């Protein structure tokens, strides 16, 4: 019996050119990639997971990784994340608040949060997972749930342990604090030692 078609995303961005390029590259680099699914909200994720489970199709979940293609401004100063948005440290500074984040400017909030979230403010405010209050997530069976200290607390506890495989995280609520004027970070760099390191190997005829 043929499979029914995967439901169309209800609200995913229509960056057709970007999506088509991803699809083409995936099919070239992977012999088993069926489709790249771009979703925007919990409903899209839930439908995709249920469809894949019904037809015994393996899934790999990925966020923005190191390529934030676009951002959305969220008007609320509470910083409760809207689906698809990214709150950056620069945006937080407009409201005089700070949240502990990662150190790489091109990763989304979801990735560094479930990875622990060690950054420039961590020694003062802890890691991002230490300040994680609530998540909206989609479970492996497609159920959409809220995990906090008062509901599904076990799931929140697991995610706070830098656990990325317990659910698909849609939204996060992170405790923010007042940005202190005397908080700053210094990045130290050292002169490259590449030439000195490779000199013995070059002398032995090893090619780079």
ROMARBA-627226 format. One line per 8 residues: number of its first residue (from 1); their letters; for each residue z, y, x of C-alpha. Coordinates in steps of 0.001 Angstrom, whole numbers, plus 500000, padded with zeros to 6 digits. Layout:
BEGIN
NUM> A> Z Y X ~ ...;
//
This chain:
BEGIN
1> XXXXXXXX> 500000 500000 500000 ~ 499052 503388 501502 ~ 501806 505874 502266 ~ 502109 508914 500049 ~ 501470 512181 501833 ~ 504370 513889 503576 ~ 505525 516775 501332 ~ 504336 520201 502456;
9> XXXXXXXX> 507075 522476 503854 ~ 508255 524895 501188 ~ 508867 527846 503477 ~ 507762 527027 507009 ~ 505925 529708 508933 ~ 502158 529400 508817 ~ 501413 529926 512488 ~ 498356 527714 512136;
17> XXXXXXXX> 496996 528272 515614 ~ 500314 527465 517293 ~ 500865 524363 515158 ~ 497343 523052 515739 ~ 497705 523438 519496 ~ 500968 521485 519421 ~ 499371 518743 517347 ~ 496420 518452 519703;
25> XXXXXXXX> 498564 518321 522829 ~ 500921 515770 521329 ~ 498093 513418 520435 ~ 496676 513732 523944 ~ 499979 513186 525761 ~ 501501 510560 523473 ~ 499940 507428 522093 ~ 502355 507156 519190;
33> XXXXXXXX> 502758 510710 517911 ~ 501811 510825 514231 ~ 502500 514439 513412 ~ 504391 517513 514524 ~ 506418 518796 511608 ~ 507385 522483 511601 ~ 510211 523154 509151 ~ 512284 526192 508310;
41> XXXXXXXX> 515167 525261 506029 ~ 517451 522387 505111 ~ 515263 521299 502192 ~ 512243 520836 504471 ~ 514303 518854 506965 ~ 515836 516674 504259 ~ 512464 515829 502692 ~ 510967 514972 506072;
49> XXXXXXXX> 513865 512688 507036 ~ 513800 510876 503694 ~ 510026 510397 503901 ~ 510230 509044 507441 ~ 513074 506708 506519 ~ 511212 505367 503501 ~ 508212 504474 505666 ~ 510203 503323 508737;
57> XXXXXXXX> 508799 506065 510964 ~ 510824 507099 514011 ~ 511727 510767 514356 ~ 512556 513042 517254 ~ 514275 516311 516398 ~ 513732 519397 518552 ~ 514769 523020 518180 ~ 513146 525995 519844;
65> XXXXXXXX> 513932 524632 523309 ~ 513024 527238 525930 ~ 510352 528957 523860 ~ 511639 531305 521202 ~ 508316 531994 519497 ~ 509719 534579 517102 ~ 512984 536070 515903 ~ 514218 537456 512607;
73> XXXXXXXX> 516611 540340 512056 ~ 519549 539489 509832 ~ 520961 542551 508022 ~ 524497 541243 507530 ~ 527078 542344 510134 ~ 529012 539139 509403 ~ 526394 537353 511528 ~ 526379 534345 509242;
81> XXXXXXXX> 523093 532837 510339 ~ 520131 532863 507974 ~ 517800 529835 508156 ~ 515366 530294 510998 ~ 517067 533306 512567 ~ 518429 533756 516043 ~ 521344 536075 516777 ~ 521111 537255 520355;
89> XXXXXXXX> 523786 538918 522451 ~ 521733 542100 522307 ~ 521818 542070 518502 ~ 525572 541492 518507 ~ 526139 544490 520769 ~ 524752 546795 518062 ~ 527819 545929 515960 ~ 530240 545992 518878;
97> XXXXXXXX> 530971 542273 518813 ~ 530453 539481 521311 ~ 530085 535727 521049 ~ 530180 533311 523978 ~ 526670 532093 524578 ~ 524589 530413 527237 ~ 523158 532026 530339 ~ 519468 531493 529655;
105> XXXXXXXX> 517816 534230 527613 ~ 515065 532103 526077 ~ 517079 529321 524461 ~ 518045 529393 520805 ~ 521618 529398 519541 ~ 521450 525811 518281 ~ 520589 524228 521597 ~ 523246 525781 523764;
113> XXXXXXXX> 525862 525388 521030 ~ 525563 521602 520741 ~ 525230 521430 524520 ~ 528610 523098 524982 ~ 527570 526694 525473 ~ 528863 527704 528881 ~ 528023 531297 529769 ~ 529187 534577 531234;
121> XXXXXXXX> 532001 535037 528694 ~ 533293 531464 528814 ~ 536223 532119 531158 ~ 537484 534762 528760 ~ 536446 533488 525321 ~ 535799 529797 525926 ~ 532589 527898 525392 ~ 530434 528284 522297;
129> XXXXXXXX> 531645 524986 520797 ~ 535234 526224 521161 ~ 534320 529021 518746 ~ 532214 526942 516345 ~ 533685 527261 512841 ~ 531116 525726 510533 ~ 527692 524112 510456 ~ 525165 523333 507774;
137> XXXXXXXX> 523533 520049 508682 ~ 521233 517317 507417 ~ 522429 513733 507868 ~ 520327 510707 508765 ~ 520005 509784 505082 ~ 518711 513257 504207 ~ 521915 514586 502646 ~ 522592 518295 503230;
145> XXXXXXXX> 526256 518961 504054 ~ 528610 521668 505264 ~ 531002 520691 508048 ~ 534115 522785 508666 ~ 537852 522320 509062 ~ 538186 521847 505299 ~ 535168 519618 504544 ~ 533468 516952 506610;
153> XXXXXXXX> 535861 517844 509404 ~ 535035 514671 511326 ~ 531420 515756 511676 ~ 532457 519201 512909 ~ 534831 517573 515400 ~ 532017 515393 516721 ~ 529632 518326 517110 ~ 532351 520361 518841;
161> XXXXXXXX> 532429 517621 521447 ~ 528901 518671 522470 ~ 527433 515964 520247 ~ 523806 516596 519378 ~ 522963 513280 517707 ~ 525211 513257 514650 ~ 523063 515428 512375 ~ 520250 517963 512299;
169> XXXXXXXX> 521976 521329 512523 ~ 520458 524015 510302 ~ 522954 526874 510508 ~ 526007 527629 512605 ~ 528943 529961 512017 ~ 530501 531085 515285 ~ 533684 533101 515725 ~ 532935 536514 517180;
177> XXXXXXXX> 535254 539003 518826 ~ 535251 542670 519718 ~ 533084 543422 522732 ~ 535289 544940 525428 ~ 533841 547804 527450 ~ 535237 546343 530660 ~ 533548 542960 530230 ~ 530690 542456 532611;
185> XXXXXXXX> 528985 539762 534633 ~ 527625 539798 538165 ~ 524776 537517 539184 ~ 524686 536676 542889 ~ 521559 535348 544531 ~ 520995 534042 548009 ~ 517978 534303 550264 ~ 515802 531232 550027;
193> XXXXXXXX> 516310 528528 552628 ~ 513193 526620 551651 ~ 511430 527060 554978 ~ 514446 525926 556997 ~ 514962 522955 554698 ~ 511355 521779 554902 ~ 510825 522437 558614 ~ 511997 518969 559800;
201> XXXXXXXX> 509796 517242 557233 ~ 506777 519335 558134 ~ 507308 518473 561795 ~ 507067 514776 560841 ~ 503808 515383 559010 ~ 505213 515069 555509 ~ 503057 516961 553032 ~ 504576 519169 550357;
//
